[in-house]
Amino acid sequence: MARGMIRGMVRYKNRVPVRGAIIILERMVNVFNEQLKEEDWEGVYLGYTQTNMHGEFCFSVPDNTVTYRVKVFDNRHE
């Protein structure tokens, strides 16, 4: 199992960096949806961070062979 890194930058539409946005990292796992009787994907929370003054964030991930989802939350709405 090889470790990896997820890096990114968050900007508003006008290209201004989003400072202090909350970034959540989830590992995607395959689950069976009983109601729909089919396979589905579900996110498992791994951790969070905040963007720096340049809108950048970074996560170290334990396994670079699985799928991850990044969610961004910003309450400033510039």
mmJSON file of the N, C-alpha and C atoms, coordinates in Angstrom:
{"data_MODEL":{"atom_site":{
"group_PDB":["ATOM","ATOM","ATOM","ATOM","ATOM","ATOM","ATOM","ATOM","ATOM","ATOM","ATOM","ATOM","ATOM","ATOM","ATOM","ATOM","ATOM","ATOM","ATOM","ATOM","ATOM","ATOM","ATOM","ATOM","ATOM","ATOM","ATOM","ATOM","ATOM","ATOM","ATOM","ATOM","ATOM","ATOM","ATOM","ATOM","ATOM","ATOM","ATOM","ATOM","ATOM","ATOM","ATOM","ATOM","ATOM","ATOM","ATOM","ATOM","ATOM","ATOM","ATOM","ATOM","ATOM","ATOM","ATOM","ATOM","ATOM","ATOM","ATOM","ATOM","ATOM","ATOM","ATOM","ATOM","ATOM","ATOM","ATOM","ATOM","ATOM","ATOM","ATOM","ATOM","ATOM","ATOM","ATOM","ATOM","ATOM","ATOM","ATOM","ATOM","ATOM","ATOM","ATOM","ATOM","ATOM","ATOM","ATOM","ATOM","ATOM","ATOM","ATOM","ATOM","ATOM","ATOM","ATOM","ATOM","ATOM","ATOM","ATOM","ATOM","ATOM","ATOM","ATOM","ATOM","ATOM","ATOM","ATOM","ATOM","ATOM","ATOM","ATOM","ATOM","ATOM","ATOM","ATOM","ATOM","ATOM","ATOM","ATOM","ATOM","ATOM","ATOM","ATOM","ATOM","ATOM","ATOM","ATOM","ATOM","ATOM","ATOM","ATOM","ATOM","ATOM","ATOM","ATOM","ATOM","ATOM","ATOM","ATOM","ATOM","ATOM","ATOM","ATOM","ATOM","ATOM","ATOM","ATOM","ATOM","ATOM","ATOM","ATOM","ATOM","ATOM","ATOM","ATOM","ATOM","ATOM","ATOM","ATOM","ATOM","ATOM","ATOM","ATOM","ATOM","ATOM","ATOM","ATOM","ATOM","ATOM","ATOM","ATOM","ATOM","ATOM","ATOM","ATOM","ATOM","ATOM","ATOM","ATOM","ATOM","ATOM","ATOM","ATOM","ATOM","ATOM","ATOM","ATOM","ATOM","ATOM","ATOM","ATOM","ATOM","ATOM","ATOM","ATOM","ATOM","ATOM","ATOM","ATOM","ATOM","ATOM","ATOM","ATOM","ATOM","ATOM","ATOM","ATOM","ATOM","ATOM","ATOM","ATOM","ATOM","ATOM","ATOM","ATOM","ATOM","ATOM","ATOM","ATOM","ATOM","ATOM","ATOM","ATOM","ATOM","ATOM","ATOM","ATOM","ATOM","ATOM","ATOM","ATOM","ATOM","ATOM","ATOM"],
"id":[1,2,3,4,5,6,7,8,9,10,11,12,13,14,15,16,17,18,19,20,21,22,23,24,25,26,27,28,29,30,31,32,33,34,35,36,37,38,39,40,41,42,43,44,45,46,47,48,49,50,51,52,53,54,55,56,57,58,59,60,61,62,63,64,65,66,67,68,69,70,71,72,73,74,75,76,77,78,79,80,81,82,83,84,85,86,87,88,89,90,91,92,93,94,95,96,97,98,99,100,101,102,103,104,105,106,107,108,109,110,111,112,113,114,115,116,117,118,119,120,121,122,123,124,125,126,127,128,129,130,131,132,133,134,135,136,137,138,139,140,141,142,143,144,145,146,147,148,149,150,151,152,153,154,155,156,157,158,159,160,161,162,163,164,165,166,167,168,169,170,171,172,173,174,175,176,177,178,179,180,181,182,183,184,185,186,187,188,189,190,191,192,193,194,195,196,197,198,199,200,201,202,203,204,205,206,207,208,209,210,211,212,213,214,215,216,217,218,219,220,221,222,223,224,225,226,227,228,229,230,231,232,233,234],
"type_symbol":["N","C","C","N","C","C","N","C","C","N","C","C","N","C","C","N","C","C","N","C","C","N","C","C","N","C","C","N","C","C","N","C","C","N","C","C","N","C","C","N","C","C","N","C","C","N","C","C","N","C","C","N","C","C","N","C","C","N","C","C","N","C","C","N","C","C","N","C","C","N","C","C","N","C","C","N","C","C","N","C","C","N","C","C","N","C","C","N","C","C","N","C","C","N","C","C","N","C","C","N","C","C","N","C","C","N","C","C","N","C","C","N","C","C","N","C","C","N","C","C","N","C","C","N","C","C","N","C","C","N","C","C","N","C","C","N","C","C","N","C","C","N","C","C","N","C","C","N","C","C","N","C","C","N","C","C","N","C","C","N","C","C","N","C","C","N","C","C","N","C","C","N","C","C","N","C","C","N","C","C","N","C","C","N","C","C","N","C","C","N","C","C","N","C","C","N","C","C","N","C","C","N","C","C","N","C","C","N","C","C","N","C","C","N","C","C","N","C","C","N","C","C","N","C","C","N","C","C","N","C","C","N","C","C"],
"label_atom_id":["N","CA","C","N","CA","C","N","CA","C","N","CA","C","N","CA","C","N","CA","C","N","CA","C","N","CA","C","N","CA","C","N","CA","C","N","CA","C","N","CA","C","N","CA","C","N","CA","C","N","CA","C","N","CA","C","N","CA","C","N","CA","C","N","CA","C","N","CA","C","N","CA","C","N","CA","C","N","CA","C","N","CA","C","N","CA","C","N","CA","C","N","CA","C","N","CA","C","N","CA","C","N","CA","C","N","CA","C","N","CA","C","N","CA","C","N","CA","C","N","CA","C","N","CA","C","N","CA","C","N","CA","C","N","CA","C","N","CA","C","N","CA","C","N","CA","C","N","CA","C","N","CA","C","N","CA","C","N","CA","C","N","CA","C","N","CA","C","N","CA","C","N","CA","C","N","CA","C","N","CA","C","N","CA","C","N","CA","C","N","CA","C","N","CA","C","N","CA","C","N","CA","C","N","CA","C","N","CA","C","N","CA","C","N","CA","C","N","CA","C","N","CA","C","N","CA","C","N","CA","C","N","CA","C","N","CA","C","N","CA","C","N","CA","C","N","CA","C","N","CA","C","N","CA","C","N","CA","C","N","CA","C","N","CA","C","N","CA","C","N","CA","C"],
"label_alt_id":[null,null,null,null,null,null,null,null,null,null,null,null,null,null,null,null,null,null,null,null,null,null,null,null,null,null,null,null,null,null,null,null,null,null,null,null,null,null,null,null,null,null,null,null,null,null,null,null,null,null,null,null,null,null,null,null,null,null,null,null,null,null,null,null,null,null,null,null,null,null,null,null,null,null,null,null,null,null,null,null,null,null,null,null,null,null,null,null,null,null,null,null,null,null,null,null,null,null,null,null,null,null,null,null,null,null,null,null,null,null,null,null,null,null,null,null,null,null,null,null,null,null,null,null,null,null,null,null,null,null,null,null,null,null,null,null,null,null,null,null,null,null,null,null,null,null,null,null,null,null,null,null,null,null,null,null,null,null,null,null,null,null,null,null,null,null,null,null,null,null,null,null,null,null,null,null,null,null,null,null,null,null,null,null,null,null,null,null,null,null,null,null,null,null,null,null,null,null,null,null,null,null,null,null,null,null,null,null,null,null,null,null,null,null,null,null,null,null,null,null,null,null,null,null,null,null,null,null,null,null,null,null,null,null],
"label_comp_id":["MET","MET","MET","ALA","ALA","ALA","ARG","ARG","ARG","GLY","GLY","GLY","MET","MET","MET","ILE","ILE","ILE","ARG","ARG","ARG","GLY","GLY","GLY","MET","MET","MET","VAL","VAL","VAL","ARG","ARG","ARG","TYR","TYR","TYR","LYS","LYS","LYS","ASN","ASN","ASN","ARG","ARG","ARG","VAL","VAL","VAL","PRO","PRO","PRO","VAL","VAL","VAL","ARG","ARG","ARG","GLY","GLY","GLY","ALA","ALA","ALA","ILE","ILE","ILE","ILE","ILE","ILE","ILE","ILE","ILE","LEU","LEU","LEU","GLU","GLU","GLU","ARG","ARG","ARG","MET","MET","MET","VAL","VAL","VAL","ASN","ASN","ASN","VAL","VAL","VAL","PHE","PHE","PHE","ASN","ASN","ASN","GLU","GLU","GLU","GLN","GLN","GLN","LEU","LEU","LEU","LYS","LYS","LYS","GLU","GLU","GLU","GLU","GLU","GLU","ASP","ASP","ASP","TRP","TRP","TRP","GLU","GLU","GLU","GLY","GLY","GLY","VAL","VAL","VAL","TYR","TYR","TYR","LEU","LEU","LEU","GLY","GLY","GLY","TYR","TYR","TYR","THR","THR","THR","GLN","GLN","GLN","THR","THR","THR","ASN","ASN","ASN","MET","MET","MET","HIS","HIS","HIS","GLY","GLY","GLY","GLU","GLU","GLU","PHE","PHE","PHE","CYS","CYS","CYS","PHE","PHE","PHE","SER","SER","SER","VAL","VAL","VAL","PRO","PRO","PRO","ASP","ASP","ASP","ASN","ASN","ASN","THR","THR","THR","VAL","VAL","VAL","THR","THR","THR","TYR","TYR","TYR","ARG","ARG","ARG","VAL","VAL","VAL","LYS","LYS","LYS","VAL","VAL","VAL","PHE","PHE","PHE","ASP","ASP","ASP","ASN","ASN","ASN","ARG","ARG","ARG","HIS","HIS","HIS","GLU","GLU","GLU"],
"label_asym_id":["A","A","A","A","A","A","A","A","A","A","A","A","A","A","A","A","A","A","A","A","A","A","A","A","A","A","A","A","A","A","A","A","A","A","A","A","A","A","A","A","A","A","A","A","A","A","A","A","A","A","A","A","A","A","A","A","A","A","A","A","A","A","A","A","A","A","A","A","A","A","A","A","A","A","A","A","A","A","A","A","A","A","A","A","A","A","A","A","A","A","A","A","A","A","A","A","A","A","A","A","A","A","A","A","A","A","A","A","A","A","A","A","A","A","A","A","A","A","A","A","A","A","A","A","A","A","A","A","A","A","A","A","A","A","A","A","A","A","A","A","A","A","A","A","A","A","A","A","A","A","A","A","A","A","A","A","A","A","A","A","A","A","A","A","A","A","A","A","A","A","A","A","A","A","A","A","A","A","A","A","A","A","A","A","A","A","A","A","A","A","A","A","A","A","A","A","A","A","A","A","A","A","A","A","A","A","A","A","A","A","A","A","A","A","A","A","A","A","A","A","A","A","A","A","A","A","A","A","A","A","A","A","A","A"],
"label_entity_id":["1","1","1","1","1","1","1","1","1","1","1","1","1","1","1","1","1","1","1","1","1","1","1","1","1","1","1","1","1","1","1","1","1","1","1","1","1","1","1","1","1","1","1","1","1","1","1","1","1","1","1","1","1","1","1","1","1","1","1","1","1","1","1","1","1","1","1","1","1","1","1","1","1","1","1","1","1","1","1","1","1","1","1","1","1","1","1","1","1","1","1","1","1","1","1","1","1","1","1","1","1","1","1","1","1","1","1","1","1","1","1","1","1","1","1","1","1","1","1","1","1","1","1","1","1","1","1","1","1","1","1","1","1","1","1","1","1","1","1","1","1","1","1","1","1","1","1","1","1","1","1","1","1","1","1","1","1","1","1","1","1","1","1","1","1","1","1","1","1","1","1","1","1","1","1","1","1","1","1","1","1","1","1","1","1","1","1","1","1","1","1","1","1","1","1","1","1","1","1","1","1","1","1","1","1","1","1","1","1","1","1","1","1","1","1","1","1","1","1","1","1","1","1","1","1","1","1","1","1","1","1","1","1","1"],
"label_seq_id":[1,1,1,2,2,2,3,3,3,4,4,4,5,5,5,6,6,6,7,7,7,8,8,8,9,9,9,10,10,10,11,11,11,12,12,12,13,13,13,14,14,14,15,15,15,16,16,16,17,17,17,18,18,18,19,19,19,20,20,20,21,21,21,22,22,22,23,23,23,24,24,24,25,25,25,26,26,26,27,27,27,28,28,28,29,29,29,30,30,30,31,31,31,32,32,32,33,33,33,34,34,34,35,35,35,36,36,36,37,37,37,38,38,38,39,39,39,40,40,40,41,41,41,42,42,42,43,43,43,44,44,44,45,45,45,46,46,46,47,47,47,48,48,48,49,49,49,50,50,50,51,51,51,52,52,52,53,53,53,54,54,54,55,55,55,56,56,56,57,57,57,58,58,58,59,59,59,60,60,60,61,61,61,62,62,62,63,63,63,64,64,64,65,65,65,66,66,66,67,67,67,68,68,68,69,69,69,70,70,70,71,71,71,72,72,72,73,73,73,74,74,74,75,75,75,76,76,76,77,77,77,78,78,78],
"pdbx_PDB_ins_code":[null,null,null,null,null,null,null,null,null,null,null,null,null,null,null,null,null,null,null,null,null,null,null,null,null,null,null,null,null,null,null,null,null,null,null,null,null,null,null,null,null,null,null,null,null,null,null,null,null,null,null,null,null,null,null,null,null,null,null,null,null,null,null,null,null,null,null,null,null,null,null,null,null,null,null,null,null,null,null,null,null,null,null,null,null,null,null,null,null,null,null,null,null,null,null,null,null,null,null,null,null,null,null,null,null,null,null,null,null,null,null,null,null,null,null,null,null,null,null,null,null,null,null,null,null,null,null,null,null,null,null,null,null,null,null,null,null,null,null,null,null,null,null,null,null,null,null,null,null,null,null,null,null,null,null,null,null,null,null,null,null,null,null,null,null,null,null,null,null,null,null,null,null,null,null,null,null,null,null,null,null,null,null,null,null,null,null,null,null,null,null,null,null,null,null,null,null,null,null,null,null,null,null,null,null,null,null,null,null,null,null,null,null,null,null,null,null,null,null,null,null,null,null,null,null,null,null,null,null,null,null,null,null,null],
"Cartn_x":[0.854,0.0,0.902,0.768,1.597,0.844,1.537,0.946,0.877,0.055,-0.089,-0.403,-0.629,-0.934,-1.999,-2.938,-3.964,-3.764,-3.51,-3.3,-4.288,-4.659,-5.556,-5.587,-6.317,-6.48,-7.944,-8.489,-9.883,-9.903,-10.646,-10.768,-12.222,-12.563,-13.876,-13.903,-15.082,-15.206,-14.309,-14.073,-13.228,-11.737,-11.401,-10.024,-9.347,-10.061,-9.516,-9.463,-8.329,-8.23,-9.235,-9.779,-10.711,-9.896,-9.811,-9.049,-9.937,-9.42,-10.128,-11.314,-11.424,-12.502,-12.235,-13.278,-13.155,-13.129,-12.118,-11.963,-12.089,-13.035,-13.257,-12.813,-12.104,-11.623,-12.395,-12.907,-13.612,-13.012,-12.986,-12.603,-13.897,-13.979,-15.189,-15.152,-16.255,-16.366,-17.624,-17.525,-18.642,-19.577,-20.859,-21.871,-23.054,-23.834,-25.036,-26.24,-26.98,-28.173,-29.358,-29.831,-30.939,-32.228,-32.471,-33.704,-33.734,-32.619,-32.548,-32.088,-31.583,-31.069,-29.939,-29.024,-27.873,-26.683,-25.521,-24.283,-24.294,-23.669,-23.621,-22.298,-21.986,-20.766,-21.135,-20.333,-20.563,-19.218,-19.235,-18.016,-17.814,-16.591,-16.226,-15.281,-15.673,-14.902,-13.499,-12.493,-11.103,-10.493,-10.941,-10.371,-10.717,-10.203,-10.466,-9.251,-9.244,-8.234,-8.888,-8.111,-8.585,-7.617,-8.139,-7.268,-6.426,-5.229,-4.346,-4.687,-3.849,-4.133,-4.117,-3.543,-3.507,-4.592,-5.474,-6.548,-6.101,-4.906,-4.336,-4.642,-4.739,-4.899,-4.122,-3.878,-3.097,-3.488,-3.618,-3.864,-2.84,-2.322,-1.54,-2.538,-2.529,-3.485,-2.744,-3.362,-2.693,-2.583,-3.421,-3.444,-3.785,-2.873,-3.136,-3.85,-4.364,-5.067,-6.586,-7.077,-8.518,-9.007,-10.323,-10.925,-11.272,-10.96,-11.255,-12.193,-12.923,-13.783,-13.385,-13.298,-12.976,-14.205,-14.629,-15.767,-15.253,-15.769,-15.348,-16.528,-16.292,-17.316,-16.73,-17.433,-16.988,-18.182,-18.051,-19.145,-18.979,-17.91,-17.655,-18.378,-18.543,-19.27,-18.867,-17.688,-17.185,-17.796],
"Cartn_y":[-1.173,0.0,1.24,2.046,3.24,4.473,5.293,6.535,7.544,8.544,9.568,10.914,11.899,13.246,13.843,14.537,15.273,16.743,17.518,18.96,19.686,20.883,21.664,23.115,23.878,25.309,25.659,26.482,26.9,28.395,28.752,30.167,30.489,31.76,32.25,32.411,32.678,32.852,33.968,34.98,36.1,35.816,34.533,34.028,34.42,35.06,35.407,34.134,33.853,32.652,32.666,31.499,31.339,31.003,31.944,31.751,31.146,30.166,29.603,28.717,28.254,27.326,25.979,25.301,23.976,22.943,22.079,21.034,19.692,18.865,17.55,16.471,15.482,14.36,13.102,12.405,11.141,10.074,8.838,7.683,7.062,6.797,6.238,4.713,4.14,2.689,2.212,1.021,0.422,-0.231,0.106,-0.465,-0.96,-1.839,-2.325,-1.59,-0.901,-0.163,-1.126,-1.494,-2.455,-1.942,-0.655,-0.071,-0.141,0.191,0.177,-1.169,-2.044,-3.367,-3.239,-2.307,-2.129,-1.599,-1.708,-1.207,0.32,0.924,2.376,2.756,4.03,4.519,5.384,5.273,6.049,6.605,7.837,8.458,8.174,7.817,7.589,8.723,9.472,10.634,10.225,10.946,10.708,11.877,13.094,14.245,15.54,16.63,17.93,18.829,19.902,20.941,22.245,23.326,24.62,25.128,25.927,26.53,27.62,27.821,28.872,30.2,31.203,32.532,32.563,31.529,31.436,30.509,30.016,29.124,27.68,27.34,26.008,25.067,23.779,22.749,21.51,20.628,19.423,18.327,17.104,15.928,14.859,14.185,12.972,11.82,10.922,9.812,8.486,7.544,6.289,5.317,5.473,4.506,5.227,5.214,5.935,5.071,3.911,3.039,3.081,3.879,3.987,5.358,5.527,6.782,7.637,8.929,9.88,10.954,11.585,12.723,13.885,15.067,16.291,17.179,17.65,18.567,19.908,20.989,22.342,23.116,23.74,24.569,25.933,26.972,28.348,29.179,29.866,30.68,32.161,32.521,33.95,34.468,33.641,33.958,35.305,35.383,36.629,36.874],
"Cartn_z":[0.0,0.0,0.0,-1.029,-1.159,-0.668,0.09,0.579,-0.57,-0.381,-1.4,-0.777,-1.642,-1.184,-2.094,-1.481,-2.226,-1.921,-2.967,-2.815,-3.706,-3.294,-4.123,-3.729,-4.525,-4.283,-4.519,-3.647,-3.765,-4.047,-5.101,-5.477,-5.759,-5.571,-5.969,-7.487,-8.048,-9.496,-10.024,-9.178,-9.609,-9.396,-9.102,-8.96,-7.65,-6.726,-5.409,-4.564,-3.893,-3.056,-1.909,-1.592,-0.479,0.758,1.678,2.918,3.995,4.721,5.861,5.524,4.279,3.928,4.609,5.001,5.603,4.475,4.498,3.498,4.206,3.784,4.383,3.396,3.918,3.109,3.478,2.46,2.663,1.746,2.241,1.426,0.928,-0.363,-0.942,-0.828,-0.302,-0.158,-0.88,-1.445,-2.158,-1.152,-1.214,-0.325,-1.165,-0.584,-1.263,-0.705,-1.591,-1.206,-1.21,-0.019,0.111,-0.534,-0.402,-0.935,-2.464,-3.086,-4.553,-5.108,-4.227,-4.624,-5.644,-5.372,-6.262,-5.485,-6.12,-5.52,-5.556,-4.55,-4.451,-3.788,-3.743,-3.096,-1.901,-0.851,0.363,0.841,1.344,1.848,3.326,3.694,5.091,5.495,6.512,6.967,7.41,6.901,7.3,8.071,7.786,8.475,7.762,8.337,7.729,7.899,7.128,7.236,6.794,6.825,6.334,5.282,4.362,3.36,4.004,3.467,3.971,3.288,3.486,2.936,1.403,0.79,-0.671,-1.208,-0.318,-0.722,-0.922,-0.451,-0.661,0.498,0.179,1.206,0.797,1.763,1.503,2.501,2.005,2.844,2.5,3.499,3.302,3.397,2.409,2.404,2.56,3.284,3.593,2.419,1.401,0.307,-0.989,-1.946,-3.197,-4.236,-3.825,-4.762,-4.578,-3.642,-3.425,-3.891,-3.94,-4.386,-3.177,-3.27,-2.206,-2.734,-1.815,-2.158,-1.261,-1.865,-1.137,-1.164,0.015,0.115,0.626,0.065,0.414,0.984,2.144,2.79,3.083,2.618,2.845,3.297,4.421,4.938,4.641,3.972,3.734,2.493,1.477,0.251,-0.341,-0.806,-1.409,-2.763],
"occupancy":[1.0,1.0,1.0,1.0,1.0,1.0,1.0,1.0,1.0,1.0,1.0,1.0,1.0,1.0,1.0,1.0,1.0,1.0,1.0,1.0,1.0,1.0,1.0,1.0,1.0,1.0,1.0,1.0,1.0,1.0,1.0,1.0,1.0,1.0,1.0,1.0,1.0,1.0,1.0,1.0,1.0,1.0,1.0,1.0,1.0,1.0,1.0,1.0,1.0,1.0,1.0,1.0,1.0,1.0,1.0,1.0,1.0,1.0,1.0,1.0,1.0,1.0,1.0,1.0,1.0,1.0,1.0,1.0,1.0,1.0,1.0,1.0,1.0,1.0,1.0,1.0,1.0,1.0,1.0,1.0,1.0,1.0,1.0,1.0,1.0,1.0,1.0,1.0,1.0,1.0,1.0,1.0,1.0,1.0,1.0,1.0,1.0,1.0,1.0,1.0,1.0,1.0,1.0,1.0,1.0,1.0,1.0,1.0,1.0,1.0,1.0,1.0,1.0,1.0,1.0,1.0,1.0,1.0,1.0,1.0,1.0,1.0,1.0,1.0,1.0,1.0,1.0,1.0,1.0,1.0,1.0,1.0,1.0,1.0,1.0,1.0,1.0,1.0,1.0,1.0,1.0,1.0,1.0,1.0,1.0,1.0,1.0,1.0,1.0,1.0,1.0,1.0,1.0,1.0,1.0,1.0,1.0,1.0,1.0,1.0,1.0,1.0,1.0,1.0,1.0,1.0,1.0,1.0,1.0,1.0,1.0,1.0,1.0,1.0,1.0,1.0,1.0,1.0,1.0,1.0,1.0,1.0,1.0,1.0,1.0,1.0,1.0,1.0,1.0,1.0,1.0,1.0,1.0,1.0,1.0,1.0,1.0,1.0,1.0,1.0,1.0,1.0,1.0,1.0,1.0,1.0,1.0,1.0,1.0,1.0,1.0,1.0,1.0,1.0,1.0,1.0,1.0,1.0,1.0,1.0,1.0,1.0,1.0,1.0,1.0,1.0,1.0,1.0,1.0,1.0,1.0,1.0,1.0,1.0],
"B_iso_or_equiv":[0.0,0.0,0.0,0.0,0.0,0.0,0.0,0.0,0.0,0.0,0.0,0.0,0.0,0.0,0.0,0.0,0.0,0.0,0.0,0.0,0.0,0.0,0.0,0.0,0.0,0.0,0.0,0.0,0.0,0.0,0.0,0.0,0.0,0.0,0.0,0.0,0.0,0.0,0.0,0.0,0.0,0.0,0.0,0.0,0.0,0.0,0.0,0.0,0.0,0.0,0.0,0.0,0.0,0.0,0.0,0.0,0.0,0.0,0.0,0.0,0.0,0.0,0.0,0.0,0.0,0.0,0.0,0.0,0.0,0.0,0.0,0.0,0.0,0.0,0.0,0.0,0.0,0.0,0.0,0.0,0.0,0.0,0.0,0.0,0.0,0.0,0.0,0.0,0.0,0.0,0.0,0.0,0.0,0.0,0.0,0.0,0.0,0.0,0.0,0.0,0.0,0.0,0.0,0.0,0.0,0.0,0.0,0.0,0.0,0.0,0.0,0.0,0.0,0.0,0.0,0.0,0.0,0.0,0.0,0.0,0.0,0.0,0.0,0.0,0.0,0.0,0.0,0.0,0.0,0.0,0.0,0.0,0.0,0.0,0.0,0.0,0.0,0.0,0.0,0.0,0.0,0.0,0.0,0.0,0.0,0.0,0.0,0.0,0.0,0.0,0.0,0.0,0.0,0.0,0.0,0.0,0.0,0.0,0.0,0.0,0.0,0.0,0.0,0.0,0.0,0.0,0.0,0.0,0.0,0.0,0.0,0.0,0.0,0.0,0.0,0.0,0.0,0.0,0.0,0.0,0.0,0.0,0.0,0.0,0.0,0.0,0.0,0.0,0.0,0.0,0.0,0.0,0.0,0.0,0.0,0.0,0.0,0.0,0.0,0.0,0.0,0.0,0.0,0.0,0.0,0.0,0.0,0.0,0.0,0.0,0.0,0.0,0.0,0.0,0.0,0.0,0.0,0.0,0.0,0.0,0.0,0.0,0.0,0.0,0.0,0.0,0.0,0.0,0.0,0.0,0.0,0.0,0.0,0.0],
"pdbx_formal_charge":[null,null,null,null,null,null,null,null,null,null,null,null,null,null,null,null,null,null,null,null,null,null,null,null,null,null,null,null,null,null,null,null,null,null,null,null,null,null,null,null,null,null,null,null,null,null,null,null,null,null,null,null,null,null,null,null,null,null,null,null,null,null,null,null,null,null,null,null,null,null,null,null,null,null,null,null,null,null,null,null,null,null,null,null,null,null,null,null,null,null,null,null,null,null,null,null,null,null,null,null,null,null,null,null,null,null,null,null,null,null,null,null,null,null,null,null,null,null,null,null,null,null,null,null,null,null,null,null,null,null,null,null,null,null,null,null,null,null,null,null,null,null,null,null,null,null,null,null,null,null,null,null,null,null,null,null,null,null,null,null,null,null,null,null,null,null,null,null,null,null,null,null,null,null,null,null,null,null,null,null,null,null,null,null,null,null,null,null,null,null,null,null,null,null,null,null,null,null,null,null,null,null,null,null,null,null,null,null,null,null,null,null,null,null,null,null,null,null,null,null,null,null,null,null,null,null,null,null,null,null,null,null,null,null],
"auth_seq_id":[1,1,1,2,2,2,3,3,3,4,4,4,5,5,5,6,6,6,7,7,7,8,8,8,9,9,9,10,10,10,11,11,11,12,12,12,13,13,13,14,14,14,15,15,15,16,16,16,17,17,17,18,18,18,19,19,19,20,20,20,21,21,21,22,22,22,23,23,23,24,24,24,25,25,25,26,26,26,27,27,27,28,28,28,29,29,29,30,30,30,31,31,31,32,32,32,33,33,33,34,34,34,35,35,35,36,36,36,37,37,37,38,38,38,39,39,39,40,40,40,41,41,41,42,42,42,43,43,43,44,44,44,45,45,45,46,46,46,47,47,47,48,48,48,49,49,49,50,50,50,51,51,51,52,52,52,53,53,53,54,54,54,55,55,55,56,56,56,57,57,57,58,58,58,59,59,59,60,60,60,61,61,61,62,62,62,63,63,63,64,64,64,65,65,65,66,66,66,67,67,67,68,68,68,69,69,69,70,70,70,71,71,71,72,72,72,73,73,73,74,74,74,75,75,75,76,76,76,77,77,77,78,78,78],
"auth_comp_id":["MET","MET","MET","ALA","ALA","ALA","ARG","ARG","ARG","GLY","GLY","GLY","MET","MET","MET","ILE","ILE","ILE","ARG","ARG","ARG","GLY","GLY","GLY","MET","MET","MET","VAL","VAL","VAL","ARG","ARG","ARG","TYR","TYR","TYR","LYS","LYS","LYS","ASN","ASN","ASN","ARG","ARG","ARG","VAL","VAL","VAL","PRO","PRO","PRO","VAL","VAL","VAL","ARG","ARG","ARG","GLY","GLY","GLY","ALA","ALA","ALA","ILE","ILE","ILE","ILE","ILE","ILE","ILE","ILE","ILE","LEU","LEU","LEU","GLU","GLU","GLU","ARG","ARG","ARG","MET","MET","MET","VAL","VAL","VAL","ASN","ASN","ASN","VAL","VAL","VAL","PHE","PHE","PHE","ASN","ASN","ASN","GLU","GLU","GLU","GLN","GLN","GLN","LEU","LEU","LEU","LYS","LYS","LYS","GLU","GLU","GLU","GLU","GLU","GLU","ASP","ASP","ASP","TRP","TRP","TRP","GLU","GLU","GLU","GLY","GLY","GLY","VAL","VAL","VAL","TYR","TYR","TYR","LEU","LEU","LEU","GLY","GLY","GLY","TYR","TYR","TYR","THR","THR","THR","GLN","GLN","GLN","THR","THR","THR","ASN","ASN","ASN","MET","MET","MET","HIS","HIS","HIS","GLY","GLY","GLY","GLU","GLU","GLU","PHE","PHE","PHE","CYS","CYS","CYS","PHE","PHE","PHE","SER","SER","SER","VAL","VAL","VAL","PRO","PRO","PRO","ASP","ASP","ASP","ASN","ASN","ASN","THR","THR","THR","VAL","VAL","VAL","THR","THR","THR","TYR","TYR","TYR","ARG","ARG","ARG","VAL","VAL","VAL","LYS","LYS","LYS","VAL","VAL","VAL","PHE","PHE","PHE","ASP","ASP","ASP","ASN","ASN","ASN","ARG","ARG","ARG","HIS","HIS","HIS","GLU","GLU","GLU"],
"auth_asym_id":["A","A","A","A","A","A","A","A","A","A","A","A","A","A","A","A","A","A","A","A","A","A","A","A","A","A","A","A","A","A","A","A","A","A","A","A","A","A","A","A","A","A","A","A","A","A","A","A","A","A","A","A","A","A","A","A","A","A","A","A","A","A","A","A","A","A","A","A","A","A","A","A","A","A","A","A","A","A","A","A","A","A","A","A","A","A","A","A","A","A","A","A","A","A","A","A","A","A","A","A","A","A","A","A","A","A","A","A","A","A","A","A","A","A","A","A","A","A","A","A","A","A","A","A","A","A","A","A","A","A","A","A","A","A","A","A","A","A","A","A","A","A","A","A","A","A","A","A","A","A","A","A","A","A","A","A","A","A","A","A","A","A","A","A","A","A","A","A","A","A","A","A","A","A","A","A","A","A","A","A","A","A","A","A","A","A","A","A","A","A","A","A","A","A","A","A","A","A","A","A","A","A","A","A","A","A","A","A","A","A","A","A","A","A","A","A","A","A","A","A","A","A","A","A","A","A","A","A","A","A","A","A","A","A"],
"auth_atom_id":["N","CA","C","N","CA","C","N","CA","C","N","CA","C","N","CA","C","N","CA","C","N","CA","C","N","CA","C","N","CA","C","N","CA","C","N","CA","C","N","CA","C","N","CA","C","N","CA","C","N","CA","C","N","CA","C","N","CA","C","N","CA","C","N","CA","C","N","CA","C","N","CA","C","N","CA","C","N","CA","C","N","CA","C","N","CA","C","N","CA","C","N","CA","C","N","CA","C","N","CA","C","N","CA","C","N","CA","C","N","CA","C","N","CA","C","N","CA","C","N","CA","C","N","CA","C","N","CA","C","N","CA","C","N","CA","C","N","CA","C","N","CA","C","N","CA","C","N","CA","C","N","CA","C","N","CA","C","N","CA","C","N","CA","C","N","CA","C","N","CA","C","N","CA","C","N","CA","C","N","CA","C","N","CA","C","N","CA","C","N","CA","C","N","CA","C","N","CA","C","N","CA","C","N","CA","C","N","CA","C","N","CA","C","N","CA","C","N","CA","C","N","CA","C","N","CA","C","N","CA","C","N","CA","C","N","CA","C","N","CA","C","N","CA","C","N","CA","C","N","CA","C","N","CA","C","N","CA","C","N","CA","C","N","CA","C","N","CA","C","N","CA","C"],
"pdbx_PDB_model_num":[1,1,1,1,1,1,1,1,1,1,1,1,1,1,1,1,1,1,1,1,1,1,1,1,1,1,1,1,1,1,1,1,1,1,1,1,1,1,1,1,1,1,1,1,1,1,1,1,1,1,1,1,1,1,1,1,1,1,1,1,1,1,1,1,1,1,1,1,1,1,1,1,1,1,1,1,1,1,1,1,1,1,1,1,1,1,1,1,1,1,1,1,1,1,1,1,1,1,1,1,1,1,1,1,1,1,1,1,1,1,1,1,1,1,1,1,1,1,1,1,1,1,1,1,1,1,1,1,1,1,1,1,1,1,1,1,1,1,1,1,1,1,1,1,1,1,1,1,1,1,1,1,1,1,1,1,1,1,1,1,1,1,1,1,1,1,1,1,1,1,1,1,1,1,1,1,1,1,1,1,1,1,1,1,1,1,1,1,1,1,1,1,1,1,1,1,1,1,1,1,1,1,1,1,1,1,1,1,1,1,1,1,1,1,1,1,1,1,1,1,1,1,1,1,1,1,1,1,1,1,1,1,1,1]
}}}
